[in-house]
Amino acid sequence: MPVDPIITQQGPRFPEDPRRGDVGARRRRLEAEYIDVMERFFPPRISPATTLERSVPNAYGGPPVPIRIFQPPGATTGGVFVYFFGGAWWLRSYNAPDVLDRCAHIAVQAGVTVVEVDYPLAPENPYPAAIDAGESVIQWLLTDRHGLDVEATRIALGGFSAGGNIAAALTLRLTERLPDWRIATLILEAPVLDATQRHYTPYAAPPGEFEQTRQDLAAAVQLYIQDRVTVEHPHVSPLLSEDLSAFPPTHILVGEYDILAPEAQAFAGRLLDSGVEVVSLTFSGQTHLTHALTTISAAARAWRAHVVSALLPLGWDANALRP
């Protein structure tokens, strides 16, 4: 199937090479440009979700981790979906209109509390700062919570692109450090799972974009890991982990014309071979940023609907639905 013209004509572009100029200044510019583009598709509106701003203590001694909490109306005890935004580890989409709309929609439709994590960005905060921030949020949910009524057995993780990489790496870390506790569900959307690029192919990218996208991603990975670890480290390339058998039920969603599609599909195969329950969806004709354009794309709405359905068993009224 050819690339969906709705996405190619109106969608935002893949993040560019972070090495061109001052990173901080370019991050602020690109964040403002992305928000401006997405406001055309997601004008301000009143959501039935309740939104709270909090900061979580950093378990590793760093600055507190800001989080945004989206609660469905009437929520009592229920599940939590911890979400990591995308941005190639160095860009911030925490306040982007599509991300805010997505978190609120999932909270309301799935009946879960969504916790969006404003994790620290590279290069100022290289690996493993983002994973440390994610673990700090999980520890907070399992202990303090400060008024959030959360069941420890109903905590899900997820993320988009680099955020999906962080979610998968955090899952690996938690299986090692908390062997008696298990994430309920993992949702990986267009995730980076093998930073070595060994799965990249020109056929899994929009025409004419393969080489530039490959170079930009390679630069972003190096900005993230610096000299801390190699690209083969399983917390950078989860696909290369020797043991994935402790992973929770996992949902993987990716576009057909996404340079990351082959590694997402390979990861799904590894999970299946490891005895893990997995649902892997590849959306025909779609690209890396399809999921964001739910106001104009039927494929994006189907993508989001699957995420909601995957989280429904964790929702605040799920107990009422169980026999």
Beta strands, then each sheet from edge to edge (+ up, - down):
strand 1: 50-56
strand 2: 65-71
strand 3: 78-84
strand 4: 113-117
strand 5: 150-160
strand 6: 185-189
strand 7: 250-257
strand 8: 278-287
sheet 1: 1+ 2- 4+ 3+ 5+ 6+ 7+ 8+
end
